[in-house]
Amino acid sequence: MLHKRILPLFAAAAILLVGCGADAPALTQTESKYADTTLWAYFADGEDKAVDVFLVAPTTGAGKGTNADPRNAEVQEAICGTLNMERGLYEDCCRLYAPYYSQATMTIFDMPVDKREPYLAIAYRDVSEAFAWYMENENNGRPIILAGFSQGSDMCCRLLEEYFADPAMQEQLVAVYAIGWKCTEEMTEQYPQIIPAQAEDDLGVVVTFDCEAPEVTDTFIIPEGSWTYSINPLNWRTDDTPADASENPGAVFVRYDGTIKSETPGFCGCYIDPERGTLKVPDVDPADYPPKVPVMPEGSFHVYDYLFFYRALQENVQVRTERYLAEH
């Protein structure tokens, strides 16, 4: 049974498989704009895979004003670039779907938290519409992974809140990779379907962490005095047991076209800070890996969350997928 807010059945139309930058005509009978496949960065990429991933892009820095135009060529190019850096984690075992959406621009993160919400709500309206259209027209009861980074992870958590209180939807959920975002006690209390990951292979859970140097005490994602659930992507523990760099199967630095620039096994270790819940990375020099995001302090490794632990996360997607398929 689909969630009550999922859109009514759309008229049948030919399915066009398109990738980043591909041109495709709009479908007819567009009760939702997401019936137009040009509004998808990835659309059914990997038809032979048993699991779907609904992938939401992070803030790209492209676009003017407070929300980006998802039909703008510059915005689409930027979204494709960021998604290409992540797709390698999922494409070996998942069919990919990723909508362009009216993401909030970097401008809003200079605002107080309460002032940001109207613009994030605009972004989420598109993500929700795309997800509803996908569930009605493409999913067909297949298992699903929600995946994002930063703003994209925020959008994935909102999808959990809106759609996954339904037990039937929960049954389809392999996991949520909400990397580079927070998962607070308040969120889990208000929405019991938001379940922080506790192990390497638990299902229907949220896998999340945000990286920083040991000396960092405040970021806009995890403000000073607050705490978030996290899981260590090297030892898959939720306490402060450190994982040594030797346990890291590989940091991978990926170009915007998806090709690998460099790969380093044993790049870094990490541990969870019991005071903040963030993932501390003690053996990386912040001067070598600047924050890049203007609102982030020196020592924030936020933009490297996926990259520092790329191979570990890639392996974990496979582990959770295999367990789900074995049990279903």
N, C-alpha and C positions, 0 to 999 in steps of 0.2 A: 504494500500500500504506500503510495507516494504521499508526501507531506501535503497538508490541506492547502498550503499556499502555492504549490507547484502549479504552473500554468496549465490550462486545459489543452487537450490534445491538439497539436497543430496539424494542418493538412499535410498529406504526404508530399515529399519533394525529393528530387534526386540528391544524393549525398556526394559532395565534392570534397576530396581530400586535399587540403592545402597546407603548406608549411609557411614559415616566416618569409615574408616578401613575395609570396606567390599571388598572382592575380586570379580572381575567380568571379564569375557573375553572381549577383545576389540571387538567392532563392525566391521563389514566388510564395504567396500566402504567408507573409511575414507578420504574424500576430505578435511576435517578439522580434526585435532587431537582431537578435542572435541567431535567427534562422538564416541570416546573411553570413556566409562563411568567411567573407573578407573581414569580419570582426573577430576572427579567431587567429591568434598567432600559430597555434597548433590545433588541428582538427582531425581527430581519429588517426593520428600518426602512430603506426605500429598495429595494424589490424590483426596480426597473428598473436597478440599478447592477451593473457587471460584476465588481467586486472587493468582498470582504468585509473589514471591519475588526473585530477582536476588541479591544475597548477596556476597559481595567482602570482603575478609579477610584483617585485618590490618597487619602491619609489625610484624612478629613473633619473630625475632631474630635468627631464624634458617637459615641454609645455609651459604655457604662460598662465598667469593668474593663480587661482587656488586649486583648480581641477583641470587636468589635461583632457584634451579632445581625443577620444579613442580612434577617430577616423583620420587624424592628422598624421601625415607620413613620417614626420620626425618623431612623433610620440610612438608610433608603431615600430619604427626602427630601433628606438631605445628599449622598448619593452622586449622585442625579439632578442636584442643583445643580452639583456640580463637573464632572460629565460634560457638562452643557449648555454649560459654558464652553469645552469642547474640541471639541464635535461639529462645529462649523462648519469645522474644519480638514479634515474627512473626508467630510462628508455629500454634497458635490457629486459625488463619484466613487465612493463606497463604500456598501455595505449595512452597517448597524450592528448589532453584537451587544455587549452589555455586561452582565455578570452582577453582581448583588448578591453580596457575599461577606463572610466573617468577618474583615474587615480588622483588622489590629493598630491599636489606638487610639494617640493621641498619647502616652499614658502610657509606652509602652515605649521611646520615644526618649530618655528620661532615663536609661535603663539602659546599662550597658556592652554592647558589641557582642555578646559571647557570651551574654549574658542575654536579648537580644532574640529570638534565633533561634527558640526554641520557639513564640513567638507569631506570628512571620512564617511559620513552617511551617504553623500552623493556617490562616492566611490563604491560603497557597498551596494547601493541600489543596482548598479550595473552588474556587479559580481553575482548578486542574488538572482537577477533576471537570467544571466547566462547559465548559472547552475540549474535553475528551474527548467530552462529550455533543454539543457543537456539531459537531465534526469527523465524528462518526458519523451524525448526523441531519440536519445543515443544510448542511454545506460542499459536498458532492458534487463535489469536485475543483476548486472555484473558487479563484482566487488570493486570497491573504490578506495583510493588514497586521496586525501586532500593534502596539498603541499604548497608552501609559500616561503617567502623570506621577508622579514621586516614588515612593511605595510601589507604585503601579500599574506603574511602569517596572521596579522590582525584580521584580514578579510576571512581567512579560513576559520578562525575562532568564531567569527560572527555567523558563518555558515553552520557551525556546530550548534550555536545557540538557536538559530531559527529552524533548522530542519531535523536535527538528530535527536530530539526528544522522542521521536517516533521509533519504537523498537524495531520496526522493519528496516528503517534506515540504519540504525545501529548495527543490525545484523550484516549489512553490506560493507561496513566500514573496516578496512584493514588497519589503518592508522592515519594520524594527522601529523605531518612534519611541519610544525609551526616554528621554524628556526628563526632566531633573531627577534623574538618577541617575548612578552611576559605571559605567564599563566599563574594567576594569583588565587589565594584562598577564596577571595570574594567571588571570583568567576566560577570556581568549582562548587561553591555553596549555592549560588543562584542558578547554576545550570549543571545538574548532576551528570549530564552526558559528557561534560568536559572532565576527562579522567587523565591525570598526568601519568606518563609512562613510568613503570617501576622496574622493568627488566628489558632484556635484549629482544624478547620475542612476544611480549604481551600484545593483545589485539584491541582495536577500538580505542586506542589511547592517543594522547598528545605527546609527541616527542619535541622537546623544546630546550633551548639554552641560548645564551648570548655571551660572547667572549669579551674578556677585558684583562688588562694587566692587574697584578695584585694590588697596586696602589690606587686604583680607581674606586671611588665611592659613590659616584653619582652620574647617571646618564638620563636622557629624556625617556628612555624605555624603562629603566629601573631606577627611579629617583632615590636619592639618599633617604634612608629610613624605611624603605619598602623591601619586600621579599617576593621572590618568584620561585615556583617549582622549576627544576631543571633535571636533566639526566646527563651523565657523563658519556659522551659518544665513544670513548675508548674502553672503559671497563663496564659500562652500562649499570652503574650504581647511582643511587640518588643521595648518598651521604658524601662526606668530604674525603673519602679514600682517594688518594692521588693515583693517577695513571701516568706511568713513565713514558717518555718519548718513544722508547722502544716498542711500546704497544700501539703506536700510530702506524697503520698500514700505508698511509700516504697523504700528504697535503698535495693538492693539485691546483695549479693556477691556470685558469681557462680564459681564453680570449672570447670576445663578443661573438665570433663566428662559431664557437663551440669547440675549436681545436685547443689542444693542450699546449700551453706555453712552457710549463715545467712541472716536474713531479718529484717530491722528496719524501721517501719513507722515513719514519722516525723524526719527522720535522719538529714536533713539540709534544709535550705532555700537558696535563690539565688536572684541575680539581674543582669541586664545587665549593664556593664560599658559603659557609653555614650562616653568615650574617645577612648576605644579600641574595643568596641562591644563584648568583651568576656563575659562569664558568671561567675560572681564573687560568690564565696561560702564563706561567712564570718564566719560561725559557725563550721568549721572543722579545727582542728589543723594540719598544714602541717607536723609536726613531726610524727603524727599518720598515715599519708598517703603520704609516700615519692613518688617522681616522677617516680622511677624505670627506666625510659628512661634516659640514660646517658646524652643526650644533653639537657634535660629539667631542669630548675632551681627548687630549693626548692619552694614549693607553687604551682607548676603546678599540677593540678588534672586531667591532660589529660587522663591517663589510667583508670580513674574512671568515665569518662563522662557518659557511659551507666549505670554503677552500682549505682551511687548516685541517679539516676532518673529512675530506671528500671521500676517500676510499672507505673509511669506517662507515660513513652514512650510506654509501652505495651498497656495501655488503649488508647493512642492516635492512635496507629496503627489500633485498632478496630474501633475507631470513624471515621477515614478517610476512612477506607475500607467500613464501613456500609453506609456512605454518598455516596461514589462512586457507590456502587451497587444499592442504592435506586434511583439514578439519571440516571442510565444506564440500 
